[in-house]
């Protein structure tokens, strides 16, 4: 949940690529460890001198599987769920996991996180007001909860966060090699799987079906709630197969085994220790506990969820927090889901959600294993988007991660858990699975011109929207001819590496990294300035390359009306201007798409744009203050077109006090269309525009 410049929880976290490991106990001497590492390298034949070897990682999986007597498909499946076989240049994930097998060594990361300071009076102090986004509620001085104070690293970390030291002890390999050498990392993962199989009293079978219990305990050696969900996902991948080129250019393939099912005896082994039946939701998430009585869980079957309720509490001078009671969708529709990144650890996030003086969101998803915590019932209104109209019509999902630390990567387990949750919610509330309804926090509009610059920018350009929508079952494909009037942004995530700045320090280049966004320029050339965003830069200066500046950014899945094509460049209508991006046929960054467009109604010189769809003044009953419908600093001019998201009715949730009997929903006669105006969506009055279908 970072704001437009920095984090909402912490200053941007960027773990160093290398850490000096503590001196662990070794099963072999340093000399023997060096010899073992050399033997691993020797077991994986190298490429011809001067040429990259794109098959070495595949061979490393085979070699490690043979050494530790683990079925190679099981090893490949676990690694796919952890990292999609990517190495991330030896950098750790947000949960301190390294390499293809996500071997975790979180202590150093926690120490670094604890040492990172947040400037007093910065973004944290603004979040309570900004998260709600409703000017009708009296603004109070920002409160800094005690839970924001960083704690020292605990004396004992969960076993799921310390798998790398155990892998070092099992293999005799140096911790540094397990972090940075993919072959060593794969060996460490194989050794852990074999050790779990032995610990469970199970034979080292060649049959992948006999390894379900060990796979579950690989995700969480303590037998936590998410262990069976992780194992279920691994076996789904084993059935369907997978193949891809990794971030290091390695080609890896897992052959499908369509009829593979876990051995029933194996499937129940970890579940018994975790307190649930295999394939079912955990007892901890379904039993009639005090937390569940307050917050009945809303999660799909086969997704591991727990209740961590957000408080609805009154405090000081009649103020209250941290969400509002409602009766959605009966009183207001739920038509969007907002994707956030936490900008803090799982533990910090759960502390904050329990603070009545802070803001709220509906769900949080843990990076390491995809565990889902629900906080606010979907019928109620969480304070998460910074726009009261969007809050009233949306569900907010936080993902453990960091916008400005691309190497602190999002895990496959978290992507899959999130996609499963979003599919469930979209089906339940009839929410379209497209980028105008599945929004990033960085796509939510400011409510007025004064709030645009303070809107948040997570999950940012490093969230892989193409992969996410593939998991949602809605991949982005061409649906029209090459001259279509609409395009869907879709760069190759791995190959697309915009030159962002500000990940670590303002103005300094970010490390090159795959991204889901393209930059937009005033002319069809790389040297042209970036387009203007008058909301972010009222002085008329161009947008910048800062990772938090969304003023000249189009992100995967977003759709825009084509304004012009010239050679390898395409221009789209964006914030009232032509915006050019490089889109060569040989490596396209967008695909032609069919869609509905809107343009100014004939006779109008311009169409105002709004950040919320509030009712007309005459709709408000006595005692409810009229909310101004003030335009944003953008206009749609004759000759321009924008892609339509959907028709919405004007309404306003009036909730100024803790007493819900004083709350009311004002419904107006005005109707609006949501449009993809820039990087953020916006609203226009239906009476001001005309609709037309794009030419194919």
Beta strands, then each sheet from edge to edge (+ up, - down):
strand 1: 97-98
strand 2: 103-104
strand 3: 242-245
strand 4: 251-254
strand 5: 305-307
strand 6: 313-315
strand 7: 319-321
strand 8: 323-324
strand 9: 336-341
strand 10: 363-365
strand 11: 372-374
strand 12: 381-382
strand 13: 394-399
strand 14: 438-440
strand 15: 486-489
strand 16: 517-519
strand 17: 553-555
strand 18: 559-566
strand 19: 569-574
strand 20: 577-582
strand 21: 590-593
strand 22: 596-600
strand 23: 606-608
strand 24: 635-637
strand 25: 642-654
strand 26: 664-676
strand 27: 681-685
strand 28: 689-693
sheet 1: 1+ 2-
sheet 2: 3+ 4-
sheet 3: 5+ 11+ 10- 13- 9- 14-
sheet 4: 6+ 7-
sheet 5: 8+ 12-
sheet 6: 20+ 19- 18+ 15- 21+
sheet 7: 16+ 17-
sheet 8: 27+ 26- 25+ 22- 28+
sheet 9: 23+ 24-
end
